[in-house]
């Protein structure tokens, strides 16, 4: 029998709740994951069929972790049958099963974010909107267009309103953007392509038909949602469609950690939950198990000035009286050296490097620090940069797999054909025309597909690439057999063809081929090729390290991360750098009340990642030309989030030349001659 004795009273109330809609307001470090996993286990113990439970999260790993936890206290086999995954992965599964009710071919291909950008770029070029002509102003780049159309779709706000608020410099190009977006949508439909936003939009369309509403509303008895503060309007609608009226809905989140406004997420859904579901119950989790009381005092005070949000006050019984440190630094260089000194001091005190993290608002904020870490021989790993599936060699392999699932996938053909030696963009387009790739996927059902034509006869290709072309046809033919080989065997066959091309095209080929080998190992675990490609696209790993087990005991490294990427993480020691106004909060947010509120929540997330020690650094001077001999600089102010009330809860110190006492880099009043001798001796000792 499931035992809830190790839960606190509030957690137990959430776990043992009845079928009415439930909102769990879970502050940082209050055992949110454990509570949600325990509720899944409690439902399973009460003989709710696993397939009638849906767990929605924002990463595949989070769903897997919760179901594994649930399986430790309930029947593991039953827990494994629970439907769990991201909003997009569940939507994709629903569309593959029921999309035909709205005229969607179940064989559609899924575009990742980079593919969407590329397709928009192709449409933009076809419409000649990027051409430079006399007197013509610049037109938005493909990346900007992709961001705009995604915001429009997710926020369900008109194009003109999105542009006026977030992209005002594009205000004169609305007509051109409308043409691009209309052509982009038509291109996707003709090629059986869906982007991430389509998944949610199409499920909503399915739910608005009478039969579709009955199908969706009858699939599950319970829908549990993690990180509910990060849902947008489309995702909130999906929850409604799966459990009309809210009966059986459990939402867990913290409005104080809503930090994904750039994905059109707002706090509206979590704040309006009691209004959306009038008979709902709200449970607050405020007992923090992560941080010490002095750290929580700072976190609570940072939120005290917020103008909106649910009232929460985190508290902890953990021992620890060390107050957080606010360190002002002469400039960025002094900040970098101070952080390195502190990291090494904590290491000498017994805190491993991997139990420390340096957090920052934007990726480039770590540039100076990375140079200092290199000089000091401090190993580190940085998060918030290039994702695994954005690597060229990985996209090459996935494009090959996508061709097998959707022979009309224009982007996949364009990428694969350009891998052949001597084939450029123009030649690839000509070969695609010969194969009929530009045709509609919904044409004559008896007509041969582009893949069938490719396997039947090779298109004209430059002599340099003919051997690779012949080998490609053989590899694809082997994977297209009926019945098809297992997914792992298909990836191995395509990897065999790709290996010499990787060696020819890319630097560090051994590491890249190792990545493809890891993909083959993962494919061997997938039930079919389509599921493997869809899962990787919907929830890609950051690197192949996500496929690996725990590192060896001798491995140690410092974690560098943007605050967004650090969400959900925790470390013994957290160093937060560049806590200066204009850096954190970002200067782009200081003129917008809502954006500034999100910056405050982001700051709060950074503070609450710390278990035992929190150190916040503020450079007081920023040099404009770091590698020049001039001294053009600007002065910075301490972040507006670090008010006098917050600073009163911290120990304040300064490193570098103190303000007002800068004499050639030496402290005022110090004997200059002695300092020179000491510096000379130190240089001799080094």
C-alpha positions as CSV (number, residue, x, y, z in Angstrom):
1,X,0.0,0.0,0.0
2,X,1.3,3.5,-0.9
3,X,2.7,5.2,2.2
4,X,2.4,9.0,2.5
5,X,4.0,9.3,5.9
6,X,7.2,10.9,4.6
7,X,5.2,13.8,3.1
8,X,4.5,17.0,4.9
9,X,0.8,17.9,5.5
10,X,0.6,20.2,2.5
11,X,2.2,17.6,0.2
12,X,-0.1,14.9,1.5
13,X,-3.2,17.0,0.9
14,X,-2.1,17.5,-2.7
15,X,-1.3,13.8,-3.2
16,X,-4.6,12.5,-1.7
17,X,-6.8,15.1,-3.3
18,X,-10.1,14.0,-5.0
19,X,-11.1,14.5,-8.6
20,X,-11.8,18.2,-8.4
21,X,-9.4,20.5,-10.3
22,X,-6.3,21.0,-8.1
23,X,-3.6,23.8,-8.3
24,X,-0.4,23.2,-6.3
25,X,1.5,26.4,-5.8
26,X,4.9,25.0,-5.2
27,X,7.7,27.4,-4.3
28,X,11.3,26.7,-5.3
29,X,12.8,23.7,-3.6
30,X,9.5,22.6,-1.9
31,X,9.4,19.1,-3.3
32,X,7.3,19.7,-6.4
33,X,8.6,16.7,-8.3
34,X,8.3,14.4,-5.4
35,X,4.7,15.5,-4.8
36,X,3.6,15.1,-8.4
37,X,5.2,11.7,-8.7
38,X,3.5,10.7,-5.5
39,X,0.2,11.8,-6.8
40,X,0.7,9.6,-9.9
41,X,1.6,6.6,-7.6
42,X,-1.5,7.3,-5.4
43,X,-3.8,7.3,-8.5
44,X,-2.2,4.0,-9.7
45,X,-2.7,2.4,-6.2
46,X,-6.4,3.3,-6.5
47,X,-6.7,1.3,-9.6
48,X,-6.9,4.1,-12.1
49,X,-5.8,2.5,-15.4
50,X,-2.3,3.8,-16.3
51,X,-3.3,4.5,-19.9
52,X,-6.1,6.9,-18.5
53,X,-3.4,9.1,-16.8
54,X,-1.7,11.8,-18.8
55,X,1.4,13.5,-17.4
56,X,2.4,16.7,-19.3
57,X,5.8,18.2,-18.7
58,X,8.3,20.5,-20.5
59,X,10.9,17.9,-21.1
60,X,10.9,14.2,-21.8
61,X,13.5,13.6,-19.1
62,X,11.2,15.3,-16.4
63,X,8.3,13.0,-17.4
64,X,10.6,9.9,-17.3
65,X,12.0,10.9,-13.9
66,X,8.5,11.3,-12.4
67,X,7.3,8.0,-13.7
68,X,10.4,6.2,-12.4
69,X,9.8,7.8,-9.0
70,X,6.1,6.7,-9.1
71,X,7.2,3.2,-10.0
72,X,9.3,3.0,-6.8
73,X,6.3,3.2,-4.6
74,X,3.7,1.7,-7.0
75,X,3.9,-1.1,-9.5
76,X,6.8,-0.2,-11.8
77,X,5.1,-2.0,-14.8
78,X,1.9,0.0,-14.3
79,X,3.8,3.3,-13.9
80,X,5.6,2.7,-17.2
81,X,2.2,2.5,-19.0
82,X,1.2,6.1,-18.0
83,X,1.1,8.4,-20.9
84,X,3.8,11.0,-20.2
85,X,5.7,13.5,-22.2
86,X,5.9,17.1,-23.3
87,X,2.9,19.0,-24.6
88,X,4.2,18.8,-28.1
89,X,5.0,15.1,-27.9
90,X,1.5,14.3,-26.6
91,X,0.0,16.5,-29.3
92,X,2.0,14.7,-32.0
93,X,0.8,11.4,-30.7
94,X,-2.8,12.5,-30.7
95,X,-2.5,13.8,-34.3
96,X,-0.9,10.6,-35.6
97,X,-3.9,8.7,-34.2
98,X,-6.8,11.1,-34.8
99,X,-5.5,13.7,-37.2
100,X,-7.4,12.2,-40.1
101,X,-10.6,13.5,-38.5
102,X,-9.5,17.0,-39.6
103,X,-7.9,15.9,-42.9
104,X,-4.3,15.6,-41.6
105,X,-2.2,12.8,-43.2
106,X,-0.8,10.7,-40.3
107,X,2.5,10.5,-42.2
108,X,3.4,14.2,-41.7
109,X,7.0,15.2,-40.9
110,X,7.9,17.4,-38.0
111,X,10.0,20.5,-38.5
112,X,12.3,21.5,-35.7
113,X,13.0,25.2,-35.0
114,X,16.0,25.4,-37.3
115,X,14.1,23.7,-40.2
116,X,11.2,26.2,-39.7
117,X,13.7,29.0,-40.1
118,X,15.1,27.5,-43.2
119,X,11.7,27.0,-44.8
120,X,10.7,30.5,-44.0
121,X,14.0,31.7,-45.6
122,X,13.2,29.7,-48.8
123,X,9.7,31.3,-49.0
124,X,11.2,34.8,-48.3
125,X,13.7,34.3,-51.2
126,X,11.0,33.0,-53.5
127,X,9.0,36.2,-52.9
128,X,12.1,38.3,-53.6
129,X,11.6,40.1,-50.3
130,X,15.2,39.9,-49.3
131,X,16.6,41.5,-52.5
132,X,18.5,44.7,-52.0
133,X,17.0,47.4,-54.3
134,X,17.6,51.1,-54.6
135,X,15.4,53.0,-52.1
136,X,14.1,49.8,-50.5
137,X,14.4,49.4,-46.7
138,X,15.7,46.2,-45.2
139,X,13.2,43.3,-44.7
140,X,13.2,41.2,-41.6
141,X,15.6,38.2,-41.6
142,X,14.3,34.7,-41.6
143,X,15.1,34.2,-37.9
144,X,13.1,37.3,-37.0
145,X,10.2,36.2,-39.2
146,X,10.2,32.7,-37.5
147,X,10.1,34.3,-34.0
148,X,7.2,36.6,-35.0
149,X,5.0,33.9,-36.5
150,X,5.7,31.6,-33.5
151,X,4.6,34.4,-31.1
152,X,1.5,35.1,-33.1
153,X,0.6,31.4,-33.0
154,X,1.3,30.7,-29.3
155,X,0.0,33.9,-27.8
156,X,-3.0,34.0,-30.2
157,X,-2.4,37.7,-30.7
158,X,-2.8,39.5,-34.0
159,X,0.4,40.0,-36.1
160,X,0.1,43.8,-35.9
161,X,-0.1,43.7,-32.1
162,X,2.9,41.3,-31.7
163,X,5.0,43.5,-34.1
164,X,4.0,46.7,-32.3
165,X,5.0,45.4,-28.9
166,X,8.0,43.1,-29.5
167,X,9.3,43.9,-33.0
168,X,8.5,47.7,-33.6
169,X,11.3,48.1,-36.1
170,X,9.4,45.7,-38.5
171,X,6.2,47.8,-38.4
172,X,6.5,48.9,-42.0
173,X,6.7,45.4,-43.3
174,X,3.4,43.9,-42.2
175,X,2.1,43.3,-45.8
176,X,5.3,41.5,-46.7
177,X,5.2,39.4,-43.6
178,X,1.6,38.4,-44.3
179,X,2.7,37.2,-47.7
180,X,5.6,35.2,-46.3
181,X,3.4,33.6,-43.6
182,X,0.6,32.6,-46.0
183,X,3.1,31.1,-48.4
184,X,4.9,29.3,-45.5
185,X,1.7,27.7,-44.3
186,X,0.7,26.7,-47.9
187,X,4.2,25.1,-48.4
188,X,3.9,23.1,-45.2
189,X,0.5,21.7,-46.0
190,X,1.5,20.8,-49.6
191,X,4.6,18.9,-48.3
192,X,3.0,17.2,-45.3
193,X,5.0,19.2,-42.9
194,X,4.2,20.5,-39.4
195,X,6.2,22.8,-37.2
196,X,6.0,22.8,-33.4
197,X,3.2,25.5,-33.3
198,X,1.1,23.5,-35.7
199,X,1.0,20.6,-33.3
200,X,-0.9,22.6,-30.7
201,X,-3.0,24.5,-33.3
202,X,-4.1,21.3,-35.0
203,X,-5.1,19.6,-31.8
204,X,-7.1,22.6,-30.9
205,X,-8.8,22.4,-34.3
206,X,-9.5,18.7,-33.7
207,X,-11.1,19.5,-30.3
208,X,-13.4,22.1,-31.9
209,X,-15.1,19.5,-34.1
210,X,-17.9,17.6,-32.5
211,X,-16.4,14.1,-33.0
212,X,-12.9,15.4,-32.2
213,X,-14.1,16.9,-28.9
214,X,-15.6,13.6,-27.9
215,X,-12.5,11.7,-28.8
216,X,-10.1,14.0,-26.9
217,X,-12.3,14.4,-23.9
218,X,-12.7,10.6,-23.5
219,X,-9.0,9.6,-23.6
220,X,-8.0,10.3,-19.9
221,X,-9.5,10.4,-16.4
222,X,-6.6,12.4,-15.0
223,X,-4.3,15.0,-16.5
224,X,-1.3,16.2,-14.5
225,X,0.6,19.2,-15.6
226,X,4.1,20.2,-14.4
227,X,5.5,23.8,-14.5
228,X,2.0,25.1,-15.1
229,X,3.3,28.7,-14.8
230,X,5.0,28.2,-18.2
231,X,2.0,27.2,-20.3
232,X,0.8,29.5,-23.0
233,X,-2.9,29.9,-24.1
234,X,-2.7,27.0,-26.6
235,X,-1.3,24.6,-23.9
236,X,-3.9,25.7,-21.4
237,X,-6.6,25.0,-24.1
238,X,-5.1,21.5,-24.6
239,X,-5.6,20.7,-20.9
240,X,-9.2,21.9,-21.2
241,X,-9.8,19.7,-24.2
242,X,-8.4,16.6,-22.5
243,X,-10.4,17.1,-19.3
244,X,-13.4,19.4,-20.1
245,X,-14.5,21.3,-17.0
246,X,-11.3,20.5,-15.2
247,X,-12.4,17.3,-13.4
248,X,-9.2,15.3,-12.9
249,X,-6.8,18.1,-13.6
250,X,-3.8,18.6,-11.4
251,X,-1.6,21.6,-12.1
252,X,1.7,22.2,-10.3
253,X,3.7,25.4,-10.7
254,X,5.0,28.6,-9.2
255,X,4.1,32.0,-10.7
256,X,7.3,33.4,-9.2
257,X,9.3,31.2,-11.6
258,X,7.5,32.1,-14.9
259,X,10.4,33.1,-17.1
260,X,9.5,32.1,-20.6
261,X,7.8,35.1,-22.0
262,X,9.8,34.8,-25.2
263,X,7.8,31.5,-25.8
264,X,4.5,33.4,-25.3
265,X,4.1,31.9,-21.8
266,X,2.5,34.2,-19.3
267,X,1.4,33.9,-15.7
268,X,-2.2,34.3,-16.8
269,X,-3.0,30.6,-16.8
270,X,-1.8,29.9,-13.3
271,X,-3.2,33.1,-11.8
272,X,-6.6,32.5,-13.5
273,X,-6.8,28.8,-12.6
274,X,-9.4,29.3,-9.8
275,X,-11.5,31.3,-12.2
276,X,-11.2,28.8,-15.1
277,X,-12.2,26.0,-12.7
278,X,-14.6,27.5,-10.1
279,X,-14.7,24.4,-7.9
280,X,-10.9,24.0,-7.8
281,X,-8.7,23.7,-4.7
282,X,-5.4,25.5,-4.2
283,X,-2.7,23.9,-2.1
284,X,0.5,25.9,-1.2
285,X,3.9,24.3,-0.7
286,X,6.2,26.7,1.1
287,X,8.5,24.4,3.2
288,X,11.8,24.6,1.3
289,X,14.1,21.6,1.5
290,X,16.9,23.1,-0.6
291,X,18.2,26.4,0.7
292,X,19.3,27.8,4.1
293,X,17.2,30.4,5.8
294,X,19.5,33.3,5.0
295,X,19.3,32.5,1.2
296,X,15.5,32.2,1.4
297,X,15.3,35.6,3.2
298,X,17.0,37.2,0.2
299,X,14.7,35.3,-2.2
300,X,11.6,36.3,-0.3
301,X,12.7,40.0,-0.2
302,X,13.4,40.1,-4.0
303,X,9.8,39.2,-4.6
304,X,8.4,41.5,-1.9
305,X,8.2,44.4,-4.4
306,X,6.5,42.4,-7.1
307,X,3.1,44.0,-8.1
308,X,1.4,40.7,-8.9
309,X,1.5,37.0,-8.0
310,X,0.2,34.6,-5.5
311,X,1.4,35.2,-1.9
312,X,4.1,32.7,-0.8
313,X,6.8,32.9,1.8
314,X,9.4,30.2,1.6
315,X,10.8,28.8,4.9
316,X,13.4,26.2,5.8
317,X,14.5,24.1,8.8
318,X,17.9,23.5,7.3
319,X,20.8,24.5,9.4
320,X,23.0,27.3,8.1
321,X,23.7,30.9,9.1
322,X,26.0,32.0,6.3
323,X,24.6,35.1,4.8
324,X,24.7,35.6,1.0
325,X,27.5,37.9,-0.3
326,X,27.1,40.9,-2.5
327,X,30.5,41.6,-4.1
328,X,31.1,44.8,-6.1
329,X,34.0,44.7,-8.4
330,X,36.1,47.4,-10.1
331,X,35.3,46.0,-13.6
332,X,34.6,42.7,-15.5
333,X,38.2,41.6,-15.2
334,X,38.1,42.0,-11.4
335,X,34.8,40.1,-11.3
336,X,36.3,37.2,-13.3
337,X,39.3,36.9,-11.0
338,X,37.1,37.2,-7.9
339,X,34.8,34.4,-9.1
340,X,37.8,32.2,-9.9
341,X,39.3,32.9,-6.4
342,X,36.0,32.1,-4.7
343,X,35.4,28.9,-6.8
344,X,38.9,27.6,-5.8
345,X,38.4,28.6,-2.2
346,X,35.2,26.7,-2.0
347,X,36.9,23.7,-3.6
348,X,39.6,23.8,-1.0
349,X,36.9,23.8,1.6
350,X,35.5,20.6,0.2
351,X,32.9,21.7,-2.3
352,X,33.6,19.9,-5.6
353,X,33.6,22.1,-8.7
354,X,30.5,20.3,-10.1
355,X,28.6,21.3,-7.0
356,X,29.2,24.9,-7.9
357,X,27.6,27.0,-10.7
358,X,28.1,30.4,-12.2
359,X,24.9,31.8,-13.5
360,X,24.3,34.8,-15.8
361,X,21.5,36.5,-17.7
362,X,22.9,36.0,-21.2
363,X,25.5,33.6,-22.7
364,X,28.0,36.3,-23.7
365,X,28.1,37.5,-20.1
366,X,30.5,34.7,-19.4
367,X,33.1,35.6,-22.1
368,X,35.6,37.3,-19.8
369,X,35.1,34.7,-17.1
370,X,35.8,31.9,-19.6
371,X,39.2,33.4,-20.4
372,X,40.1,33.7,-16.7
373,X,39.0,30.1,-16.1
374,X,41.2,29.0,-18.9
375,X,44.2,30.8,-17.5
376,X,43.6,29.4,-14.1
377,X,43.1,25.8,-15.4
378,X,39.6,25.5,-14.0
379,X,37.6,23.0,-16.1
380,X,34.1,23.9,-16.9
381,X,31.0,23.0,-19.0
382,X,28.7,25.7,-20.3
383,X,25.0,25.4,-20.9
384,X,22.8,27.6,-22.9
385,X,24.6,27.4,-26.3
386,X,24.3,25.1,-29.4
387,X,21.9,22.2,-28.9
388,X,22.8,18.7,-30.1
389,X,20.3,18.6,-33.0
390,X,21.6,21.9,-34.3
391,X,25.0,20.2,-35.1
392,X,25.4,19.8,-38.8
393,X,26.3,16.1,-38.9
394,X,23.3,15.2,-36.7
395,X,20.9,17.1,-38.9
396,X,22.4,15.3,-41.9
397,X,21.4,11.9,-40.4
398,X,18.0,13.1,-39.3
399,X,17.3,14.4,-42.8
400,X,18.0,11.0,-44.3
401,X,15.6,9.4,-41.8
402,X,12.9,12.1,-42.6
403,X,13.1,11.3,-46.3
404,X,12.1,7.7,-45.5
405,X,9.0,8.9,-43.5
406,X,8.0,11.7,-45.8
407,X,9.3,11.5,-49.4
408,X,8.0,15.0,-50.1
409,X,10.1,16.6,-47.4
410,X,11.6,19.5,-49.4
411,X,14.1,20.6,-46.7
412,X,15.4,17.1,-46.1
413,X,16.0,16.5,-49.9
414,X,17.7,19.9,-50.2
415,X,20.1,19.1,-47.3
416,X,20.8,15.5,-48.3
417,X,21.5,16.2,-52.0
418,X,24.0,19.0,-51.1
419,X,26.0,16.4,-49.1
420,X,27.1,14.9,-52.4
421,X,30.5,16.1,-53.7
422,X,30.1,18.8,-56.4
423,X,26.4,19.5,-55.6
424,X,25.6,23.0,-54.7
425,X,22.3,24.7,-54.1
426,X,21.4,25.3,-57.7
427,X,22.2,21.7,-58.7
428,X,20.3,20.3,-55.7
429,X,17.2,22.3,-56.8
430,X,17.5,21.0,-60.3
431,X,17.8,17.4,-59.1
432,X,14.7,18.0,-56.8
433,X,12.7,19.2,-59.9
434,X,13.6,15.9,-61.7
435,X,12.3,14.0,-58.7
436,X,9.1,16.0,-58.4
437,X,9.9,17.1,-54.9
438,X,8.1,20.4,-55.5
439,X,4.8,18.6,-56.1
440,X,2.0,18.4,-53.6
441,X,1.9,15.4,-51.3
442,X,-1.8,15.3,-51.7
443,X,-1.8,14.8,-55.5
444,X,-2.5,11.7,-57.5
445,X,-2.4,8.8,-55.0
446,X,-1.2,6.5,-57.7
447,X,1.8,8.6,-58.7
448,X,5.3,7.6,-57.7
449,X,6.8,9.5,-54.8
450,X,10.1,11.4,-55.1
451,X,11.8,8.7,-53.1
452,X,10.4,6.0,-55.4
453,X,11.6,7.9,-58.4
454,X,15.0,8.4,-56.8
455,X,15.4,4.6,-56.1
456,X,14.2,3.8,-59.6
457,X,16.6,6.1,-61.5
458,X,19.3,8.4,-60.4
459,X,18.9,12.1,-61.2
460,X,21.6,13.8,-63.2
461,X,24.6,14.7,-60.9
462,X,28.1,16.0,-61.3
463,X,30.7,13.4,-62.0
464,X,32.4,14.0,-58.6
465,X,29.3,13.0,-56.7
466,X,28.1,10.1,-58.7
467,X,29.7,7.4,-56.6
468,X,28.2,8.9,-53.4
469,X,24.9,9.2,-55.2
470,X,24.8,5.5,-56.1
471,X,25.8,4.6,-52.6
472,X,23.0,6.8,-51.2
473,X,20.4,5.1,-53.4
474,X,21.6,1.7,-52.1
475,X,21.5,2.8,-48.5
476,X,18.0,4.3,-48.8
477,X,16.8,1.2,-50.6
478,X,18.0,-1.0,-47.8
479,X,16.1,1.1,-45.3
480,X,12.9,1.2,-47.4
481,X,12.4,-2.5,-47.6
482,X,9.1,-4.0,-46.7
483,X,9.0,-4.8,-43.9
484,X,11.6,-2.2,-42.9
485,X,14.7,-3.2,-40.8
486,X,14.6,-2.2,-37.1
487,X,15.3,1.5,-36.4
488,X,18.8,0.8,-35.1
489,X,19.8,-1.1,-38.2
490,X,18.5,1.7,-40.4
491,X,20.5,4.3,-38.6
492,X,23.6,2.0,-38.8
493,X,23.1,1.7,-42.5
494,X,22.7,5.4,-43.1
495,X,25.6,6.1,-40.8
496,X,27.8,3.8,-42.9
497,X,27.0,5.9,-46.0
498,X,27.5,9.2,-44.1
499,X,30.8,8.4,-42.5
500,X,33.1,9.2,-45.4
501,X,31.1,12.4,-46.1
502,X,31.6,13.5,-42.4
503,X,35.3,12.9,-42.8
504,X,35.4,15.0,-46.0
505,X,33.2,17.9,-44.9
506,X,33.7,18.5,-41.2
507,X,36.5,19.1,-38.7
508,X,36.8,16.7,-35.7
509,X,35.2,13.8,-37.6
510,X,36.0,11.2,-34.9
511,X,33.9,13.1,-32.3
512,X,31.1,13.6,-34.8
513,X,31.0,9.9,-35.8
514,X,30.9,9.1,-32.1
515,X,27.7,11.3,-31.9
516,X,26.1,9.3,-34.7
517,X,27.1,6.0,-33.0
518,X,25.2,7.2,-29.9
519,X,22.2,8.0,-32.0
520,X,22.3,4.4,-33.4
521,X,22.3,3.1,-29.9
522,X,19.3,5.2,-29.0
523,X,17.5,4.2,-32.2
524,X,17.8,0.5,-31.3
525,X,15.6,1.2,-28.3
526,X,12.8,2.9,-30.3
527,X,9.7,1.0,-31.4
528,X,9.9,2.4,-34.9
529,X,11.7,5.0,-37.1
530,X,9.0,7.6,-36.9
531,X,8.8,7.6,-33.1
532,X,12.6,7.9,-32.9
533,X,12.8,10.9,-35.2
534,X,9.8,12.6,-33.5
535,X,11.1,12.1,-30.0
536,X,14.5,13.5,-30.9
537,X,12.9,16.5,-32.6
538,X,10.3,17.3,-29.9
539,X,12.7,17.0,-27.0
540,X,16.3,17.0,-28.2
541,X,19.3,16.4,-25.8
542,X,21.6,19.3,-25.2
543,X,24.6,17.0,-26.1
544,X,25.4,13.3,-26.4
545,X,26.2,13.6,-22.7
546,X,22.4,13.3,-22.2
547,X,22.6,9.8,-23.5
548,X,25.4,8.8,-21.1
549,X,25.3,7.6,-17.5
550,X,26.8,9.3,-14.5
551,X,30.4,10.6,-15.0
552,X,33.3,8.8,-13.4
553,X,34.2,9.8,-9.9
554,X,37.4,11.5,-11.0
555,X,35.6,13.9,-13.3
556,X,35.0,17.4,-12.0
557,X,34.1,20.6,-13.7
558,X,32.5,24.0,-12.9
559,X,29.0,24.6,-14.3
560,X,28.5,27.8,-16.3
561,X,24.9,28.4,-17.3
562,X,22.3,31.0,-18.3
563,X,19.6,31.3,-15.7
564,X,17.1,30.0,-18.2
565,X,19.1,26.8,-18.7
566,X,19.6,26.4,-14.9
567,X,15.9,26.2,-14.2
568,X,15.3,23.1,-12.2
569,X,18.9,22.7,-11.2
570,X,20.5,23.2,-7.8
571,X,24.1,23.5,-6.5
572,X,25.8,23.9,-3.1
573,X,27.3,27.2,-4.2
574,X,25.9,29.6,-6.7
575,X,27.8,32.6,-8.1
576,X,25.6,35.0,-9.9
577,X,27.5,37.5,-12.1
578,X,26.8,40.8,-13.8
579,X,24.0,41.8,-11.4
580,X,24.1,45.3,-12.7
581,X,21.2,47.4,-14.0
582,X,21.1,47.0,-17.8
583,X,22.6,43.5,-17.6
584,X,20.3,42.0,-15.0
585,X,17.6,43.2,-15.6
586,X,18.4,43.4,-19.3
587,X,18.2,46.9,-20.7
588,X,15.7,45.7,-23.3
589,X,13.2,45.0,-20.5
590,X,13.5,48.1,-18.4
591,X,10.9,50.1,-20.4
592,X,8.2,47.4,-20.2
593,X,6.4,46.7,-16.9
594,X,5.6,43.1,-17.8
595,X,9.0,42.3,-19.1
596,X,10.6,43.8,-16.0
597,X,8.4,41.6,-13.8
598,X,9.7,38.6,-15.7
599,X,13.3,39.7,-15.2
600,X,12.6,39.9,-11.4
601,X,11.2,36.3,-11.5
602,X,14.3,35.3,-13.4
603,X,16.5,36.9,-10.8
604,X,14.5,35.0,-8.1
605,X,15.1,31.7,-10.0
606,X,18.8,32.3,-9.9
607,X,18.9,33.0,-6.2
608,X,16.9,29.9,-5.3
609,X,19.3,27.6,-7.1
610,X,21.7,27.8,-4.2
611,X,21.7,25.3,-1.4
612,X,24.4,26.5,1.0
613,X,26.1,29.6,-0.3
614,X,25.1,32.5,-2.7
615,X,27.5,35.1,-4.0
616,X,26.3,37.9,-6.3
617,X,28.9,39.9,-8.2
618,X,28.4,43.4,-9.7
619,X,31.1,45.1,-12.0
620,X,31.0,48.8,-11.4
621,X,32.7,49.7,-14.7
622,X,32.4,48.2,-18.2
623,X,35.1,48.9,-20.8
624,X,34.0,49.5,-24.3
625,X,37.1,48.2,-26.0
626,X,38.6,45.3,-24.1
627,X,41.5,44.8,-26.5
628,X,42.5,48.3,-27.2
629,X,44.8,50.7,-25.4
630,X,42.2,53.4,-24.7
631,X,40.1,53.5,-21.5
632,X,36.6,54.2,-22.9
633,X,34.2,52.9,-20.3
634,X,30.8,53.4,-18.6
635,X,29.8,53.1,-15.0
636,X,27.1,50.6,-13.8
637,X,24.7,50.6,-11.0
638,X,23.8,47.7,-8.8
639,X,20.7,45.8,-10.1
640,X,17.4,47.4,-9.0
641,X,16.4,44.0,-7.6
642,X,19.1,44.4,-5.0
643,X,17.3,47.1,-3.0
644,X,18.5,48.4,0.3
645,X,16.2,45.9,2.0
646,X,17.8,43.0,0.1
647,X,21.3,44.3,0.7
648,X,20.6,44.5,4.5
649,X,20.3,40.7,4.4
650,X,23.7,40.2,2.7
651,X,27.4,40.7,3.5
652,X,28.7,43.4,1.2
653,X,32.3,43.5,0.1
654,X,34.4,45.0,-2.7
655,X,37.3,43.7,-4.8
656,X,39.6,45.6,-7.1
657,X,40.3,49.3,-6.7
658,X,37.7,50.8,-4.3
659,X,35.4,53.4,-5.7
660,X,37.0,56.8,-5.3
661,X,40.4,55.4,-4.3
662,X,41.8,54.3,-7.7
663,X,45.5,55.3,-8.0
664,X,46.9,53.4,-10.9
665,X,45.4,50.2,-9.7
666,X,46.8,50.4,-6.2
667,X,44.9,51.1,-3.0
668,X,45.1,54.7,-1.9
669,X,47.6,55.2,1.0
670,X,49.7,52.1,0.2
671,X,53.5,52.7,-0.1
672,X,54.0,52.6,-3.9
673,X,57.7,51.6,-3.7
674,X,56.9,48.6,-1.4
675,X,54.1,47.5,-3.7
676,X,56.5,47.5,-6.7
677,X,59.0,45.4,-4.8
678,X,56.3,43.0,-3.6
679,X,55.0,42.7,-7.2
680,X,58.5,42.0,-8.5
681,X,59.1,39.3,-5.9
682,X,55.8,37.7,-6.6
683,X,56.6,37.6,-10.3
684,X,59.9,35.9,-9.5
685,X,58.1,33.4,-7.3
686,X,55.5,32.6,-9.9
